[in-house]
Amino acid sequence: MTQLLLFIAGLFALTLGADVLVRGAARLALSLGLSPLVVGLTIVAFGTSAPEIAVAIDAALAGQSALTIGNVVGSNICNLLLILGIGALVTPLSIAGQVLRQEVPVMILASALVVALAYNGVIGQAEGALLAALLVIYLIFLVRQSRRASRAEQAHYGDLPTDTAGGHWGLDILKVGAGLALLVLGADWLVEAAVFFARALGVDDLVIGLTVVAVGTSLPEIATSVMAALRGERDMAIGNAVGSNVFNLLGCLGLAGLISPTGLPVPAAALDFDLWVMLAVAVACLPVFVVRREIARWEGIAFIAYYAAYVAYLVLDATGSGALKTFTTAMLGFVMPLSLATLIALTMRRRRSR
């Protein structure tokens, strides 16, 4: 019971800390003259990924590399399947041109790079430094791109989760400090409780990171995407999920690999299955987005169903269930071919309509 309360408290501290950090940092950045576009694509995206970064660093320092890898990989799968699925259920999500042309390809390339770097079984300090450097380059590119953005584009990203009226920069700095403190504390509690549950249930750290911790640290993305969909910012809901995935891959794994003296050993199970699922989901987004330029409600249901199937596979595999073989056969022999056939049919119909 104590560990359960610690886990819940950790999730609450992570969520609250990310919210306070985003609000304080966004107001501070706007007061320093940064455009709303820069704030939206950098600080807000970083803020929603802050729980993953905090957990990744804390787990890496504690020697729980499997939890770090599982958290990042599981969060990215959750962002694309569960979060976009929930957002599409609220309202069909439109795909912005910039997200389709730039953010999705960047996410796919980052996913492929992480799979390639992890292929030797460890993400060392050199690989971590490379990922972190790419994140810095990506942020610099976004800032320079925003300076060339039109006023209409800036106005599109102007409705951010921050109140710029009143206040003082000193208070904003305090909010940033308090948000960081809550993130560190929440990450420590969450990792401690997650490791305890893994040991007590006989479940691998990787599975805990891929499921419970991944969904928990994705709560800011869930809240942001749902609120964006409810407020009519349908393309922002997709941009938030895709942008957070890039931050998770380059920021979380980059910083964790950089500060870990021995690097991040990659579990064999992740190399054989989960990393490839993450890459496959990222690649599959491109044709899905191109075909319709939106995610309809029925597609949102399909996204959620696929995420449920993925979690079911993890649970069956972790518990050694005899139903795993039947489940896998059904997914590979019926569900996935049917989904591929549906995507091809929709693509052909769209071409004929054009």
C-alpha positions in Angstrom: 0.0 0.0 0.0 2.9 2.4 0.8 4.5 1.7 -2.6 1.1 2.2 -4.3 0.6 5.6 -2.6 4.2 6.4 -3.6 3.5 5.5 -7.2 0.3 7.7 -7.3 2.1 10.6 -5.6 5.0 10.3 -8.1 2.5 10.5 -11.0 0.8 13.5 -9.5 4.1 15.3 -8.8 5.3 14.6 -12.4 2.0 15.9 -13.9 1.9 19.0 -11.6 5.6 19.7 -12.0 5.3 19.6 -15.8 2.3 21.9 -15.8 4.0 24.4 -13.5 7.2 24.3 -15.5 5.4 24.9 -18.8 3.5 27.8 -17.5 6.4 29.5 -15.8 8.9 28.9 -18.7 6.4 29.9 -21.4 5.6 33.2 -19.6 9.3 33.9 -19.0 10.2 33.2 -22.6 7.4 35.4 -23.9 8.5 38.2 -21.5 12.0 37.9 -23.0 10.6 38.5 -26.5 10.5 34.9 -27.9 7.6 34.4 -30.3 4.6 32.2 -29.4 5.6 29.8 -32.2 9.0 29.2 -30.6 7.5 28.7 -27.2 4.9 26.3 -28.6 7.4 24.1 -30.5 10.1 24.1 -27.9 9.1 24.9 -24.3 5.7 23.4 -24.3 6.9 20.3 -26.2 9.8 19.9 -23.7 7.3 20.4 -20.8 5.1 17.6 -21.9 8.2 15.4 -22.3 9.7 16.5 -19.0 8.2 13.5 -17.0 9.8 11.1 -19.4 13.2 12.9 -19.2 13.1 13.0 -15.4 12.2 9.3 -15.1 14.9 8.4 -17.7 17.6 10.3 -16.0 16.6 9.0 -12.5 16.4 5.4 -13.7 19.7 5.6 -15.5 21.5 7.0 -12.4 19.8 4.2 -10.4 21.1 1.6 -12.8 17.7 0.7 -14.1 18.5 1.0 -17.8 15.6 -1.3 -18.8 13.1 1.1 -17.1 14.7 4.0 -19.0 14.5 2.2 -22.4 11.0 0.9 -21.6 9.7 4.3 -20.6 10.9 6.0 -23.8 9.8 3.3 -26.2 6.5 2.7 -24.4 5.7 6.5 -24.2 6.4 6.9 -28.0 4.0 4.0 -28.8 1.5 5.4 -26.4 1.7 8.9 -27.9 0.9 7.7 -31.4 -1.7 5.0 -30.7 -3.4 5.8 -27.4 -3.2 9.6 -27.3 -4.0 10.2 -30.9 -6.7 7.6 -30.7 -8.3 9.3 -27.7 -8.0 12.7 -29.4 -9.6 11.5 -32.6 -12.5 10.1 -30.5 -13.1 13.7 -29.2 -13.0 15.1 -32.7 -11.4 14.1 -36.0 -7.8 15.4 -36.0 -6.6 17.3 -39.0 -3.0 17.0 -40.2 -1.1 20.3 -40.6 1.1 20.6 -43.6 4.2 21.3 -41.5 3.6 18.3 -39.3 3.3 16.1 -42.4 6.2 17.5 -44.3 8.6 18.0 -41.4 7.7 16.7 -38.0 6.7 13.2 -38.9 9.8 12.6 -41.1 12.0 13.9 -38.3 10.2 11.5 -35.9 10.8 8.6 -38.2 14.4 9.4 -38.7 15.0 9.8 -35.0 13.2 6.4 -34.4 15.4 4.7 -37.0 18.6 6.2 -35.6 17.8 5.0 -32.1 17.1 1.5 -33.4 20.4 1.6 -35.2 22.4 2.9 -32.2 20.8 0.3 -29.9 21.6 -2.6 -32.3 24.9 -3.3 -30.6 23.1 -3.8 -27.3 24.0 -0.5 -25.5 23.5 3.2 -25.9 26.8 4.6 -24.6 28.0 8.1 -23.8 29.1 8.7 -27.4 25.6 7.7 -28.7 24.0 9.8 -25.9 26.1 12.8 -26.9 25.1 12.4 -30.5 21.4 12.3 -29.7 21.6 15.3 -27.4 23.5 17.2 -30.0 20.9 16.4 -32.6 18.2 17.7 -30.2 20.1 21.0 -29.9 20.4 21.3 -33.7 16.7 20.5 -34.1 15.8 23.3 -31.6 18.1 25.8 -33.3 16.4 24.9 -36.6 13.0 25.5 -35.1 14.0 28.8 -33.7 15.4 30.0 -37.0 12.4 28.6 -38.9 10.1 30.6 -36.6 11.8 33.8 -37.4 10.8 33.3 -41.0 7.3 32.4 -40.1 4.5 34.6 -41.2 2.3 36.4 -38.7 -0.6 34.1 -39.6 1.5 31.1 -38.6 2.6 32.7 -35.3 -1.1 33.5 -34.6 -2.0 29.9 -35.2 0.3 28.8 -32.3 -0.5 31.8 -30.2 -3.1 30.0 -28.0 -0.7 28.4 -25.5 -1.3 27.1 -22.0 0.1 30.3 -20.4 -1.3 33.5 -19.1 1.0 36.4 -20.0 -1.0 39.1 -18.4 0.3 40.5 -15.1 2.8 38.6 -13.0 6.5 39.2 -12.5 9.5 37.5 -14.0 10.7 36.6 -10.5 7.5 34.6 -9.9 8.0 32.8 -13.3 11.5 31.8 -12.2 10.1 30.4 -9.0 7.6 28.4 -11.0 10.3 27.0 -13.2 12.3 26.0 -10.1 9.3 24.5 -8.3 8.3 22.6 -11.5 11.8 21.1 -11.8 11.8 20.2 -8.1 8.5 18.4 -8.5 9.7 16.6 -11.5 12.8 15.3 -9.8 10.9 14.2 -6.7 8.1 12.6 -8.7 10.5 10.7 -10.9 12.3 9.4 -7.8 9.1 8.2 -6.2 7.8 6.7 -9.5 10.9 4.8 -10.3 11.2 3.4 -6.7 7.6 2.2 -6.7 7.8 0.8 -10.3 10.9 -1.2 -9.5 9.2 -2.5 -6.3 6.1 -3.7 -8.3 8.3 -5.3 -10.9 10.2 -7.3 -8.3 7.0 -8.2 -6.4 5.1 -9.4 -9.4 8.0 -11.1 -11.0 7.7 -8.8 -14.1 10.7 -7.4 -15.9 11.6 -3.7 -15.5 11.2 -3.4 -19.2 7.5 -4.4 -19.2 6.8 -2.0 -16.3 8.5 0.8 -18.2 6.6 -0.1 -21.4 3.2 -0.1 -19.8 2.5 1.5 -16.4 5.3 4.0 -16.3 4.9 4.9 -20.0 1.2 5.7 -19.7 1.8 7.6 -16.4 4.6 9.8 -17.8 2.4 10.4 -20.9 -0.4 12.0 -18.9 0.7 15.6 -19.9 0.6 14.6 -23.5 -2.9 13.1 -23.0 -4.2 16.2 -21.3 -2.6 18.5 -23.8 -3.9 16.6 -26.9 -7.4 16.2 -25.5 -7.7 19.9 -24.5 -6.3 20.9 -27.9 -9.0 18.8 -29.6 -11.8 20.2 -27.4 -10.6 23.7 -28.1 -10.6 23.1 -31.9 -6.8 23.1 -32.2 -7.0 19.7 -33.9 -3.6 19.8 -35.7 -1.9 21.0 -32.5 -3.0 17.7 -30.8 -1.1 15.8 -33.4 1.9 18.2 -33.4 2.1 17.7 -29.6 2.3 13.9 -29.8 4.8 13.9 -32.7 7.0 16.6 -31.2 7.0 14.9 -27.8 8.2 11.7 -29.5 11.2 13.5 -31.0 12.0 15.0 -27.6 11.7 11.6 -25.9 14.1 9.9 -28.4 16.7 12.6 -28.6 16.4 14.2 -25.2 15.5 11.3 -22.8 17.8 8.7 -24.3 20.5 11.3 -25.1 20.7 12.8 -21.6 20.4 9.4 -19.9 23.1 7.8 -22.1 25.3 10.8 -21.6 25.2 10.9 -17.8 25.4 7.1 -17.3 29.0 6.0 -16.7 28.4 2.6 -18.3 25.8 3.7 -20.9 22.3 2.2 -21.2 22.3 -1.5 -21.8 19.4 -2.3 -24.2 17.4 -5.4 -23.1 17.3 -8.2 -25.7 13.5 -8.2 -25.6 13.4 -4.5 -26.6 15.9 -5.2 -29.5 13.9 -8.1 -30.8 10.4 -6.6 -30.5 9.6 -3.3 -28.8 12.0 -1.0 -30.6 10.8 -2.4 -34.0 7.1 -1.8 -32.9 8.0 1.8 -32.1 9.7 2.3 -35.5 6.8 0.5 -37.3 4.2 2.7 -35.7 6.1 5.8 -36.6 6.6 4.7 -40.2 2.9 3.7 -40.5 1.8 7.2 -39.5 3.1 8.7 -42.7 0.8 6.8 -45.2 -2.1 7.0 -42.7 -1.7 10.8 -42.5 -1.1 11.3 -46.2 -4.1 9.3 -47.3 -6.8 11.3 -45.5 -5.0 14.4 -44.0 -7.0 13.6 -40.8 -7.6 10.9 -38.3 -11.3 10.0 -38.2 -13.1 8.7 -35.2 -13.1 5.1 -36.5 -9.4 5.4 -37.1 -9.0 6.6 -33.5 -10.8 3.5 -32.3 -8.4 1.4 -34.5 -5.4 3.2 -32.9 -6.7 2.4 -29.4 -7.4 -1.2 -30.3 -3.9 -1.6 -31.6 -2.5 -0.2 -28.4 -4.6 -2.5 -26.4 -3.4 -5.4 -28.5 0.2 -4.4 -27.9 -0.3 -4.2 -24.1 -2.1 -7.6 -24.2 0.9 -9.1 -26.0 3.3 -7.7 -23.3 1.1 -9.1 -20.5 0.7 -12.5 -22.1 4.5 -12.7 -22.8 5.4 -11.6 -19.3 3.2 -14.1 -17.6 4.1 -16.9 -20.0 0.5 -17.5 -21.0 -0.3 -20.4 -23.4 -2.6 -18.1 -25.3 0.3 -16.0 -26.6 0.8 -18.2 -29.6 -2.8 -18.0 -30.6 -2.9 -14.3 -30.0 0.2 -13.7 -32.1 -1.1 -15.9 -34.9 -4.4 -14.0 -35.0 -2.7 -10.6 -35.1 -0.1 -11.6 -37.8 -2.5 -13.7 -39.9 -5.7 -11.7 -39.8 -5.7 -8.3 -38.0 -2.6 -6.7 -39.5 -3.2 -8.0 -43.1 -6.8 -6.6 -42.9 -5.5 -3.3 -41.7 -2.9 -3.1 -44.5 -5.6 -4.0 -47.1 -7.9 -1.3 -45.7 -5.1 1.3 -46.0 -4.3 0.3 -49.6 -8.0 0.5 -50.5 -8.4 4.0 -48.9 -5.3 5.1 -50.8 -6.6 3.9 -54.1 -10.0 5.5 -53.5 -8.4 8.8 -52.6 -6.3 8.7 -55.9 -9.5 8.0 -57.9 -11.3 10.9 -56.2 -8.5 13.2 -57.1 
